[in-house]
Amino acid sequence: MHRSEQSSIPQLAAASLLLLALFAIGPARADGFRCGTKLVVEGSTRGEVLARCGEPTDVEHRAILRRPTFWRHGRPHYLSDTLVEVPLELWTYNLGPNKLMRRLRLEDGIVVEIETLGYGYRPGAPDRAR
C-alpha cells in the first residue's frame, strides 16, 4: 500500500462513522408551525395559537377518556384508575393552494401534535374529493 492510501483510511473511517451517526439520529420531526414570522410549537396554549395564527379554517370538537395523570421527571404518575373526560379539538389551518395545510391537536387547551396535510385550497372553491 502506498503511504497516501494508508493516511486516507483513518479519514475515510471517521467520515463513515460520522455519516452512520447522522443516520442513527433518525428523521427530523416537524416540531413547529409558522404563522408568518410567529411560531406555534407543541405545548402552546389555545390563546397563544389564536394570537399568533388567528382563527382556524375548521375546528372539530371531541372528547377522550383517560386517567388523571401528572408528569414528574419525564414519567407519568396516575392519580387514580377513574377515567375523566378531556376536551379534544382538531384545528385545521388552510394556508392557500400554494402552501401545505396544518392540523393542530389540542388536548385540554394545549397543542400536543402538529400534523402537515396536503396543499390547501382557495376559500369558496368548489368542493373536491379529499
C-alpha positions in Angstrom: 0.0 0.0 0.0 1.2 3.5 -0.7 1.7 5.9 2.1 -1.0 8.3 0.8 -3.5 5.4 0.8 -2.6 4.5 4.4 -3.2 8.0 5.7 -6.6 8.3 3.9 -8.0 5.1 5.6 -8.5 6.7 9.0 -10.1 9.7 7.5 -12.5 7.5 5.5 -13.3 5.5 8.6 -14.0 8.7 10.6 -16.2 10.1 7.8 -18.1 6.8 7.6 -18.7 6.8 11.4 -20.0 10.4 11.3 -22.4 9.6 8.4 -23.6 6.5 10.3 -24.2 8.6 13.4 -26.2 11.1 11.5 -28.5 8.3 10.1 -28.9 6.8 13.5 -30.3 10.1 14.8 -33.4 9.5 12.7 -35.6 11.8 10.7 -36.3 15.3 11.9 -39.7 16.0 13.3 -41.8 18.9 12.3 -41.9 20.5 15.7 -43.5 23.8 14.8 -45.9 25.6 12.6 -45.1 29.1 11.3 -47.8 31.7 11.0 -45.9 34.5 9.2 -43.0 35.2 11.5 -44.5 33.7 14.6 -44.0 30.0 15.6 -46.5 27.6 17.2 -45.0 24.6 18.9 -46.2 21.6 20.9 -47.0 22.9 24.4 -48.5 26.2 23.1 -51.9 27.2 24.6 -55.1 27.8 22.7 -54.7 31.5 23.4 -51.2 31.6 22.1 -52.2 29.9 18.8 -55.1 32.3 18.3 -52.9 35.3 18.9 -50.2 34.0 16.5 -52.3 32.5 13.8 -55.9 33.8 14.1 -59.0 31.6 13.8 -58.6 28.2 12.2 -60.4 27.3 9.0 -62.1 24.3 10.7 -62.5 23.1 14.3 -63.6 19.6 15.3 -64.7 19.1 18.9 -64.4 15.7 20.6 -63.6 14.3 24.0 -61.3 11.5 25.1 -61.4 9.5 28.3 -58.1 9.0 30.3 -56.8 8.5 33.8 -55.8 11.7 35.6 -52.1 12.0 35.2 -49.3 14.3 36.3 -45.7 14.1 35.0 -42.7 14.1 37.2 -39.1 13.7 35.9 -40.5 12.7 32.5 -42.6 9.8 33.8 -46.4 9.7 34.1 -47.9 9.2 37.6 -51.6 8.2 37.6 -53.7 9.7 40.3 -56.5 7.2 40.1 -58.0 4.5 37.8 -61.1 6.5 37.3 -61.4 7.9 33.7 -62.0 11.6 33.2 -63.2 13.3 30.1 -60.6 15.6 28.4 -61.7 18.0 25.7 -60.0 17.4 22.4 -60.0 19.9 19.5 -58.6 19.4 15.9 -57.8 22.8 14.4 -57.2 22.9 10.6 -55.4 25.9 9.0 -55.8 26.3 5.3 -52.9 28.4 4.1 -54.0 28.6 0.5 -53.3 26.5 -2.6 -49.5 27.2 -2.6 -48.9 26.1 1.0 -49.5 22.9 3.0 -52.4 22.8 5.4 -51.7 22.2 9.1 -53.8 20.3 11.7 -53.2 21.0 15.4 -54.4 18.6 18.0 -55.3 20.4 21.3 -55.9 18.4 24.4 -57.4 20.4 27.3 -56.4 23.6 25.5 -52.7 22.6 24.9 -51.2 21.8 21.5 -50.0 18.2 21.7 -49.5 17.4 18.0 -48.9 19.3 14.8 -49.6 17.5 11.5 -48.8 18.6 8.0 -51.5 17.9 5.5 -51.7 18.3 1.7 -51.8 21.6 -0.2 -54.6 24.0 0.8 -57.3 25.4 -1.4 -58.9 28.7 -2.3 -61.8 29.6 0.1 -65.1 29.4 -1.9 -63.6 27.0 -4.5 -65.9 24.1 -5.4 -65.5 21.0 -3.2 -63.2 18.4 -4.5 -62.6 14.8 -3.3 -60.1 14.8 -0.4 
